[in-house]
Amino acid sequence: MNQREIVLQNIAEAREQLEQIEKSLLDLEYDETELRVNLEHAYHHLNYAWNVRNEADAAVVAHSAADFAKWSKFPLGEISEYE
């Protein structure tokens, strides 16, 4: 795993987002749209952590918007869906 620090940062960000969702759900005004946006943010960090883990330092430093988008997507074929 080449990008341990980035993985760690993104896991922490995902955890913080999930904790915020937990708190927000106690507010009856918190709606499904907000939940969706916040869950997408948490998923982004988890997906990014997984997809960037073995990238070379040079690739991470010089990443493009396309790389960022690719690393943010669910890793189909690499992680099985829960059945």
C-alpha positions, -999 to +999 in steps of 0.1 A: +000+000+000+017+031-012-007+058+000-012+048+037-014+084+049-040+094+023-060+062+031-059+071+068-070+107+061-099+096+040-110+070+065-110+097+092-130+120+070-156+093+063-159+085+100-164+122+108-191+124+081-209+094+095-208+108+130-223+140+117-250+121+099-258+103+132-262+137+150-282+151+122-307+123+122-318+134+156-331+166+141-366+160+126-359+187+100-330+167+085-344+153+053-336+126+028-319+150+004-294+161+031-289+124+040-281+115+004-256+144+000-239+135+033-238+097+026-223+105-009-196+125+009-188+095+032-188+071+002-165+094-017-139+092+011-142+054+014-139+049-023-110+073-026-092+055+002-095+022-016-088+034-051-058+055-043-041+030-020-016+016-045-010+047-067+025+060-071+034+092-053+040+110-086+005+100-098-011+114-066+009+146-068+001+152-105-034+138-104-060+153-129-096+160-124-103+127-142-080+108-117-099+124-088-132+114-104-120+078-110-106+074-075-139+087-060-160+060-077-172+027-061-146+001-070-168-023-090-153-057-094-128-052-066-152-051-036-182-074-036-215-059-030-232-070+003-255-099-004 
